[in-house]
Amino acid sequence: MSLFSALFSGVTGMNSQSTAMAIISDNITNVQTVGYKTSSSAFQTLVTNAGRSDAYSAGGVRVKPIANIDEQGLLQASTSATDIGINGQGFFPVAPTATSNDRLFTRAGEFKLDADGYLKNTAGYNLLGLQLSQGLTDAQINALSVPEVANLTPVRISNFTGTAQATTTADLNANLPANAVNGDTYTTTIQVFDQKGLANNMQLTFTKTATANEWTIDIGNPTLASDGTANGTITPNTGTATFAATGAPSALPDFSALAIDWDNSTTDSTVDLDIGTVGDTDGLTNYGESFSVSAYTQDGYKSGNFTGMAIGTDGVVSAQFDNGQTQKIYRVPIVAFQNANGLSSETGNVFRETVASGNALENWAGTGRSGNVSPNSLEQSTTDLATEFADMIVTQRAYSASGKIITTSDEMLEEIIRLKR
C-alpha cells in the first residue's frame, strides 16, 4: 500500500535531515578551531520497486557526509614563532606522544614547547621532522632525501646548545698618525676566541721607527678577557709596515697564519689577521694627526644557550642562541595525499591515512604536491557561519516537512479505518 511507503519515506527524510543538522552543528561549533575542515551533506534518492507498472512505492532519501578536507582556510597572522600554517596542499605529520609509532596528519599548526622541549599542538600531538646534522650548508640540506613518515622523529628544541667556535679570521682597520715621530707608540686590544669559546685579549702595539713612514707592529700573547690570566703564546708576533706618500701601505707584514698555542688544554688555533692590502686603504692607513681604530671583526664566538626558534617557509626549524648564532636543527616535511578527502577524521583535528586517501606522499615544503609552510600564522576554520545558518534553516524546514508527511499519512490511514465503521 502506497500510504505505508509514504510513512517510511517521511521517516527517511527525518533521519537524513537529522544527520544534516548534526553536520551543521559540528561546523558551527568548530568555527574557531584552528585548521578545522567543514563537512557537508550530499542527499541521494532512495528508490523502491512497487512491483506493478500502475503503482508507486515511495522510497525516500538518504544522506552521505562529505568531508571538505582539501579546502584551504584563511591564514591569519600570529605573533608566536611556533605557530605555522600551510599555504597549499598537505598536512603536518604528527604523533600522539613522543614515543608513539602511530602517524597522523593535521593542519592545526598551533604548536607550543612543552616542559620537555617538544613541539606540541593544542590537541597534544607532537610535530615530526628530520633531525639535521650540525654544520650542514643550505645546499646540503636541500639535497637531503625526504624520509618516510614512519622514520620521522619528534621535533625537540631544548636538547640543543650553541657550540663555540675558535677565531679563524680577523680584520683590522686602523689609522696611524702621519705626524708621529721616532718612538711614538700606540696600542689597541683585539679579541679572539679559543675552541672552548673563551674570549682572549691580545694587545697590538704600533711603534714609529726612525725611518720615514715606517712602523713596527708587535702582537702580545693572549690573556683571558675575564681576569687577564696568560693563556698562550702567538707566533709570529712582530712585523714592519711602511707607507707611501699617499697614506696607503707600501709594505705589510704577513699575519695570515698566526699560530696560537693555548695554555688551557684546548686545540691550538691558526688565525688569519688581515690588516689591509698593499696600495689600498682597506686596513692600516697613515693619515692625519690621530690614532684611531675604525673597525675590528672576527668570526669566533662563545657557546650559547637556547633563546628562541624560527620556522622557515621550507619547513626548516632553526634554534637561536644568546651568542648570536642560529643553528638549523630539523626540517619538517609536508605530507600530501592523492585524495585528501578520503582521510579518516579523528578527535583532536587530526586525520588518518585510509585506502580511499591513498598512500602518504612525503615532500619538502613547496615541492611536488605539497604547499609551503607559512611561518607566524595559523590556518583558520573553513566554517562560513552565513552559509551554515542558511543551511540550518533549510534543514529545519525539510525536517518539519518530512514530519508532516508522517502525520498526513497517519490521518489518511485513519480515514481508511473509519470506513469500516
C-alpha positions in Angstrom: 0.0 0.0 0.0 1.5 3.4 -1.1 0.4 5.1 2.2 2.8 2.8 4.2 5.7 3.6 1.8 4.9 7.3 2.3 5.2 6.9 6.0 8.6 5.3 5.7 9.7 7.9 3.2 8.9 10.6 5.8 11.0 8.6 8.3 14.0 8.6 5.9 13.6 12.3 5.4 13.6 13.0 9.1 16.6 10.7 9.6 18.5 12.3 6.8 17.8 15.8 7.9 18.9 14.9 11.4 22.2 13.8 10.0 22.5 17.0 8.1 21.7 19.0 11.2 24.5 17.1 13.1 27.0 18.0 10.4 25.9 21.7 10.5 26.2 21.7 14.3 29.8 20.4 14.1 30.7 23.0 11.6 29.3 25.8 13.7 30.8 24.7 17.0 34.2 24.5 15.3 34.1 28.0 13.8 37.2 28.9 15.9 39.0 25.6 15.7 42.4 26.1 14.1 42.8 24.1 10.9 39.2 22.7 11.0 37.7 21.5 7.8 34.0 21.5 7.3 31.8 18.6 6.2 28.7 18.9 4.1 25.6 16.8 3.3 25.0 15.0 0.0 21.4 13.8 -0.4 20.6 10.9 -2.6 17.3 9.4 -3.7 16.3 6.0 -2.2 14.2 4.1 -4.8 12.0 1.1 -4.1 10.2 -1.1 -6.6 6.4 -1.3 -6.4 6.2 -4.4 -8.5 3.5 -3.1 -10.8 3.6 -0.5 -13.5 0.4 1.1 -12.3 1.6 1.5 -8.7 4.1 3.7 -7.0 6.1 2.9 -3.8 7.8 5.9 -2.2 11.4 5.2 -1.4 12.7 8.3 0.4 16.1 9.8 0.8 19.5 9.1 2.3 22.4 11.4 3.1 26.1 10.9 2.8 28.5 13.2 4.8 31.1 14.8 2.5 34.5 15.8 4.0 35.9 19.0 2.6 39.4 18.3 3.9 41.2 19.7 0.9 39.6 23.2 1.3 42.1 26.0 2.1 41.4 28.0 5.1 42.3 31.7 5.7 45.8 32.2 7.0 45.8 34.7 9.9 49.0 36.3 11.2 50.2 35.3 14.6 52.9 36.7 17.0 54.1 33.3 18.0 57.2 31.9 16.3 55.9 28.3 16.8 52.6 29.0 15.0 52.7 27.7 11.5 50.2 27.2 8.7 50.2 25.6 5.3 49.6 27.6 2.1 48.5 24.9 -0.4 48.0 21.1 -0.1 49.3 18.8 2.5 49.5 18.2 6.3 51.9 18.4 9.2 53.0 14.9 10.3 52.3 14.3 14.0 52.3 11.6 16.6 50.1 11.2 19.7 53.2 11.0 22.0 57.0 11.4 21.7 57.5 7.6 21.8 54.5 6.6 19.7 54.9 4.9 16.3 51.4 6.0 15.3 51.4 8.6 12.5 48.6 11.1 12.0 48.2 14.3 10.0 46.9 17.7 10.8 46.5 21.3 9.5 46.3 22.6 13.1 49.7 24.3 13.4 49.3 26.0 16.8 52.4 24.4 18.3 54.0 25.2 21.6 57.1 24.0 23.5 56.2 21.6 26.4 58.2 21.2 29.6 60.5 18.7 27.8 61.1 20.9 24.8 58.8 19.0 22.4 56.7 21.0 19.9 53.0 20.0 20.5 49.8 21.5 19.2 46.8 22.3 21.4 45.5 18.8 21.0 48.7 17.3 22.4 50.1 15.9 19.1 53.9 16.0 18.6 55.2 17.7 15.4 57.5 15.3 13.5 60.6 16.1 11.3 64.0 15.1 10.2 66.8 16.0 12.6 69.7 17.7 10.8 73.3 17.1 11.5 75.3 20.2 12.7 77.3 22.2 10.1 75.2 21.3 7.0 75.1 24.0 4.4 71.9 25.1 2.8 72.8 23.2 -0.4 73.4 20.0 1.6 70.1 20.4 3.5 68.2 20.9 0.2 69.8 17.8 -1.2 68.6 15.6 1.7 66.0 13.0 0.7 62.6 13.1 2.4 62.2 10.3 4.9 59.1 8.1 5.0 56.7 9.3 7.7 57.5 6.3 9.8 61.1 7.4 10.1 60.4 10.9 11.3 61.2 11.9 14.9 59.5 14.4 17.3 60.9 17.9 17.0 62.6 18.7 20.3 64.3 22.0 20.9 65.6 22.1 24.5 68.3 19.5 24.0 70.4 21.8 21.7 73.1 24.2 22.8 75.0 26.7 20.6 78.5 25.4 20.1 81.6 27.6 20.5 83.8 28.4 17.5 87.5 29.4 17.7 88.6 32.5 15.8 90.0 31.7 12.4 89.8 35.1 10.6 90.0 38.7 11.8 90.1 42.1 10.1 91.5 45.3 11.5 91.1 48.8 10.1 93.2 51.5 11.9 94.9 54.8 11.2 98.5 55.5 12.3 99.1 59.3 12.6 101.2 60.7 9.8 102.9 63.3 12.1 104.3 60.7 14.5 108.0 60.8 15.3 110.5 58.2 16.2 109.5 56.3 19.3 105.8 57.3 19.3 103.7 54.3 20.4 100.0 53.5 20.1 98.2 50.4 21.3 94.8 48.7 20.8 93.4 45.4 22.1 91.8 42.8 19.8 89.8 39.8 20.9 89.9 36.2 19.8 88.2 33.1 20.9 89.7 29.7 21.6 87.9 26.4 20.8 86.3 26.3 24.3 84.6 29.6 23.5 86.7 31.6 25.9 87.3 35.3 25.0 91.0 36.3 25.0 92.6 39.7 24.6 95.7 40.4 22.5 97.4 43.8 22.6 98.7 45.2 19.3 101.5 47.8 19.7 102.4 50.2 16.8 105.8 52.0 17.2 107.1 54.6 14.9 110.7 54.0 13.8 113.4 56.4 12.8 112.8 55.5 9.1 110.3 57.7 7.4 106.8 56.2 7.1 107.9 53.0 8.9 106.2 51.4 11.8 106.8 48.2 13.8 103.8 46.0 14.9 104.0 43.8 18.0 101.3 41.3 18.9 101.1 40.4 22.6 100.3 36.9 23.8 96.6 36.2 24.6 95.2 36.7 28.1 91.8 35.7 29.3 89.4 38.6 29.0 87.7 37.5 32.2 90.7 38.0 34.5 93.8 38.8 32.5 95.4 35.4 33.1 98.1 34.5 30.5 96.6 31.9 28.2 99.1 31.0 25.4 101.7 32.2 23.0 101.4 33.6 19.5 103.8 33.4 16.5 104.8 35.3 14.6 104.3 38.2 16.9 106.2 41.1 15.1 106.3 42.8 11.8 107.0 46.0 9.9 104.7 48.2 7.9 105.7 51.1 5.6 103.5 53.6 3.9 103.6 55.6 0.7 103.2 59.3 0.5 99.5 58.7 -0.3 98.9 57.2 3.1 98.3 53.7 1.8 100.7 50.9 2.8 103.6 50.1 0.5 104.6 47.0 2.5 102.8 45.0 5.2 103.8 42.1 7.4 102.2 38.7 6.7 99.9 37.8 9.6 97.8 35.4 7.6 98.8 32.4 9.6 99.2 33.4 13.3 99.7 30.3 15.4 98.3 30.4 18.9 99.5 27.7 21.3 96.8 27.8 24.1 97.6 27.1 27.7 94.1 25.9 28.7 94.5 22.4 27.1 92.4 23.3 24.1 93.4 22.7 20.5 95.9 25.2 19.0 94.5 27.8 16.7 95.5 29.4 13.4 94.2 33.0 12.8 94.3 34.9 9.6 94.7 38.5 10.7 94.0 40.8 7.8 95.5 44.3 8.3 94.9 45.5 4.8 96.2 45.3 1.2 99.3 46.9 -0.2 98.4 50.0 -2.2 94.9 50.1 -0.8 93.2 51.8 2.2 91.1 48.8 3.4 93.2 48.2 6.5 96.1 50.2 8.0 96.5 53.7 6.8 98.9 56.6 7.6 96.8 59.8 7.6 96.2 62.9 9.8 97.3 63.5 13.3 95.4 61.0 15.4 95.5 57.3 16.0 92.1 55.5 15.6 90.6 52.0 15.1 87.6 52.2 12.8 86.7 48.5 12.7 87.7 45.1 14.0 85.8 41.9 13.2 86.5 38.3 13.9 84.5 35.0 13.3 84.8 33.3 16.7 82.2 33.1 19.4 81.4 31.6 22.8 79.0 28.7 23.4 75.4 29.8 23.7 72.1 29.0 25.4 68.8 28.5 23.6 66.8 31.7 23.4 64.2 31.1 20.7 63.4 29.5 17.4 62.1 30.2 13.9 60.5 28.1 11.2 61.0 28.9 7.6 58.8 28.6 4.6 60.8 25.5 3.6 59.9 23.8 6.9 63.4 24.2 8.4 63.4 24.7 12.2 66.2 26.9 13.4 67.3 27.3 17.1 68.6 30.7 18.1 71.2 31.2 20.9 72.4 34.0 23.1 75.8 34.1 21.4 74.1 35.5 18.3 74.3 32.2 16.4 71.5 30.3 14.6 71.5 26.5 14.1 69.3 24.6 11.7 68.2 21.6 13.6 65.1 20.0 12.0 63.3 20.0 8.7 59.5 19.3 8.7 58.1 17.7 5.5 54.6 18.5 4.2 52.7 15.2 3.6 50.1 15.2 0.8 47.6 12.6 -0.4 46.1 11.7 -3.8 42.6 12.1 -2.3 42.8 14.1 0.9 39.0 14.0 1.3 39.4 10.2 1.7 41.3 10.6 5.0 39.6 9.4 8.2 38.9 12.2 10.7 39.8 11.6 14.4 39.4 13.5 17.7 41.9 16.4 18.0 41.6 17.7 14.5 43.8 15.0 13.0 43.4 12.6 10.1 44.5 9.1 9.4 45.5 7.5 6.2 43.0 5.2 4.6 42.6 3.1 1.4 40.4 5.9 0.0 43.0 8.6 0.6 45.9 6.7 -1.0 49.4 6.5 0.5 51.2 9.4 2.1 53.3 11.5 -0.3 56.2 12.9 1.6 57.8 16.1 0.2 59.7 19.0 1.4 57.6 22.1 1.6 57.0 23.8 -1.7 57.9 20.7 -3.8 55.7 18.1 -5.5 52.1 18.3 -4.4 53.0 19.9 -1.0 52.4 23.5 -0.2 54.7 26.0 1.6 54.9 26.5 5.3 53.5 29.8 6.4 55.5 31.0 9.5 53.9 33.1 12.2 50.4 32.3 11.0 47.5 29.9 11.7 45.0 28.4 9.3 41.5 29.4 10.4 38.4 27.1 10.3 36.8 26.9 6.9 33.3 27.3 8.5 31.2 30.1 6.9 28.6 31.0 9.5 26.3 32.7 7.0 26.2 29.5 4.9 25.8 27.2 7.9 22.8 29.3 9.3 21.2 29.3 5.8 21.6 25.5 5.6 20.2 25.2 9.1 17.0 27.0 8.2 16.5 24.8 5.1 17.3 21.6 7.1 14.8 22.6 9.8 12.1 23.2 7.3 12.9 20.0 5.5 12.7 18.1 8.8 9.4 19.6 9.6 8.1 18.8 6.1 9.2 15.2 6.5 7.3 15.1 9.8 4.2 16.5 8.1 4.4 13.6 5.6 4.1 11.1 8.5 1.2 13.0 10.2 -0.7 13.4 7.0 -0.2 9.8 6.0 -1.4 8.8 9.5 -4.6 10.9 9.0 -5.2 9.2 5.7 -4.8 5.8 7.3 -7.2 6.8 10.0 -9.8 7.8 7.3 -9.5 4.3 5.8 -10.0 2.7 9.2 -13.2 4.9 9.7 -14.7 3.4 6.5 -15.2 0.1 8.4 -17.3 1.9 11.0 
